Amino acid sequence: MCMTDQHYDAFPYPARDPADEAKRLVTGSPSHPHEIDTVLYGGARDWSQPFKVLVAGGGTGDGLVMLAQVLADAKAPYEITYLDQSKAAREIAEARIAKRRLKGVRFETGSLVDAADYGSFDYIDCCGVLHHLKDPVAGLKALERALNPGAGLGFMVYAPSGRSGVYPLQEAFNGLYGALPPEEKLEAAKKVMATLPEWHPFRRNALLSDQLRDPSGFYDLLLYAQDRAYRVDEWLAALGEAGLELTRWDAPALYDLGMITEVPEGMDPVVAIALCEKLRGTLGKYTGYAQRKGEVSAQVTVPSMGLVPHLDAPRHVLAKAVAAGKPLKMTTQGVTFRLKLPEEAAAIIGRIDGKTRLSEIVKASGLEPIGFQALWLKLHKALTATGSLRYSSLGRS
Ligand SMILES: C[S@@+](CC[C@H](N)C(=O)[O-])C[C@H]1O[C@@H](n2cnc3c(N)ncnc32)[C@H](O)[C@@H]1O
């Protein structure tokens, strides 16, 4: 058994107590069905058709539970295969699914490099896993082989800027304590952490300190024997090597150089993204969706009035701020975007309840259809850029 296996068996990550399923649903990106629908299906997926999903490196089950619960609530037919090489992580994920009495999930213990042996899928979630593989591109290629035509991969991989201070510590701890069993390694590293000087880059990195609170977070962040971060251009190249192409980032504004400064004419788009990452300086991960080259879904630019919009933020709070003429503050990965929307957009935002179509919101708002569409386009652009607006008729027949 390699160190990677030992670690996730000793400290399944993230730490989760199945009893908490009675209190809350953990949601996030990628893999919320509304986001999948928006990015891969233009918000128009027919959810009466079965949805076949692979959760590759499912860990303690956050992505799995979110997918199964949201689809079950909407009475959408689904089949989800959970795959992880850690038995301890699988036990927690299984207990969470059992606690919620969710059906339609098959649990497998194994490596994602054999993904295609488990079937072919409409969607694959692979979150926080590929950067731990000896050969991440081989992992990506294995996932590519398991995608149905037109299907999508939701990914999260580590980025270097937001992880400043992490890698020198990982190297030192693995150099010193790499041969120890996981529990002893953790204890030894914790003692050293208490001696870090105030100006150590890790101690200045406020975006990561939360992860040290529990042992599995500590281990995952600082003691993993195999962990690499990609620069954004390296990650795009890795996708390309596996025959994949980026469909969309979860929050495209994070990667948009044009939001920081004027982009020189003719600049290669990948160079522009790479420079944007350097200027942002805080990105610790990339989250987004990819598809096979030549199969990438077009993104919604002018939303049709039949779409059902969803907000990934409390609508009444947003509507109140817009009505008061205040900019909406959206913070992601240490970057705060201030979105200034016209005050008349407040009445529209207040009606985005995840059930009502745009055509119905027009009627209820009393606005002229042409004026509404112009206003909606502004909203669509601003909120899509920060990943806060999604389209899906899931749960609405
Ligand atoms: C950081 S956890 C992420 C878990 C989950 N995807 C999430 O986002 O909460 C990484 C998981 O990947 C699993 N893993 C690592 N390498 C793997 C491989 N080659 N095949 C399958 N699972 C793997 C580990 O056992 C661990 O549970």
PDBQT file of the ligand as one rigid body, heavy atoms in Angstrom, charges set to zero:
ROOT
HETATM    1  C1  LIG A 401      -8.839  15.429  -0.943  1.00  0.00    +0.000 C 
HETATM    2  S1  LIG A 401      -9.847  14.011  -1.005  1.00  0.00    +0.000 S 
HETATM    3  C2  LIG A 401     -11.200  14.687  -1.925  1.00  0.00    +0.000 C 
HETATM    4  C3  LIG A 401     -12.477  13.940  -1.723  1.00  0.00    +0.000 C 
HETATM    5  C4  LIG A 401     -13.699  14.472  -2.455  1.00  0.00    +0.000 C 
HETATM    6  N1  LIG A 401     -13.565  14.421  -3.885  1.00  0.00    +0.000 N 
HETATM    7  C5  LIG A 401     -14.041  15.872  -2.001  1.00  0.00    +0.000 C 
HETATM    8  O1  LIG A 401     -13.902  16.798  -2.801  1.00  0.00    +0.000 OA
HETATM    9  O2  LIG A 401     -14.461  16.052  -0.855  1.00  0.00    +0.000 OA
HETATM   10  C6  LIG A 401      -9.035  12.979  -2.192  1.00  0.00    +0.000 C 
HETATM   11  C7  LIG A 401      -9.614  11.593  -2.303  1.00  0.00    +0.000 C 
HETATM   12  O3  LIG A 401      -9.070  10.988  -3.479  1.00  0.00    +0.000 OA
HETATM   13  C8  LIG A 401      -8.836   9.632  -3.220  1.00  0.00    +0.000 C 
HETATM   14  N2  LIG A 401      -7.862   9.153  -4.194  1.00  0.00    +0.000 N 
HETATM   15  C9  LIG A 401      -6.557   9.503  -4.335  1.00  0.00    +0.000 A 
HETATM   16  N3  LIG A 401      -6.019   8.881  -5.395  1.00  0.00    +0.000 NA
HETATM   17  C10 LIG A 401      -7.018   8.123  -5.958  1.00  0.00    +0.000 A 
HETATM   18  C11 LIG A 401      -7.099   7.260  -7.083  1.00  0.00    +0.000 A 
HETATM   19  N4  LIG A 401      -6.054   7.044  -7.856  1.00  0.00    +0.000 N 
HETATM   20  N5  LIG A 401      -8.276   6.670  -7.342  1.00  0.00    +0.000 NA
HETATM   21  C12 LIG A 401      -9.363   6.880  -6.574  1.00  0.00    +0.000 A 
HETATM   22  N6  LIG A 401      -9.336   7.676  -5.479  1.00  0.00    +0.000 NA
HETATM   23  C13 LIG A 401      -8.185   8.294  -5.186  1.00  0.00    +0.000 A 
HETATM   24  C14 LIG A 401      -8.362   9.605  -1.781  1.00  0.00    +0.000 C 
HETATM   25  O4  LIG A 401      -8.502   8.328  -1.198  1.00  0.00    +0.000 OA
HETATM   26  C15 LIG A 401      -9.260  10.668  -1.153  1.00  0.00    +0.000 C 
HETATM   27  O5  LIG A 401     -10.428  10.107  -0.606  1.00  0.00    +0.000 OA
ENDROOT
TORSDOF 0
